[in-house]
């Protein structure tokens, strides 16, 4: 490559070198999905495993352990 081509390549590589680590860091962050419905108090639920209804009426399907989740069912 001629010196001019090196400069052209380098000027185009700078944004990639700056933006690529930012893109990787945002995609590897621990993004979580949350759903809130606070009307589970007094409802006849069948709970299993870690699932529980909090005193505020929230249905908690997971705890602080990131690998455990449990289902819950409600009779119709």
Phi, psi and omega in degrees: 000143176281159181305325180294322178292326176298316180295316179300313179297316181297319180294329177276338180280334182302309179300323178295319180292333179273316186279329182299312177298326177293318179295319179293319182292327179282331179279339180263001179289160183273077177281137180234152178261135179231147179225129183238124171219116188259026181253029182271353178295133176076007179267141180283092180251145170261114184254148182221146175064237183275353184293140176202159173260124182284164178302336178278357181090012178272140176271115181258113182265346178227165173241202181289349177281119186286346184260355182249132174216150182225149177274166171218153180230158179228129178292149179269000000 
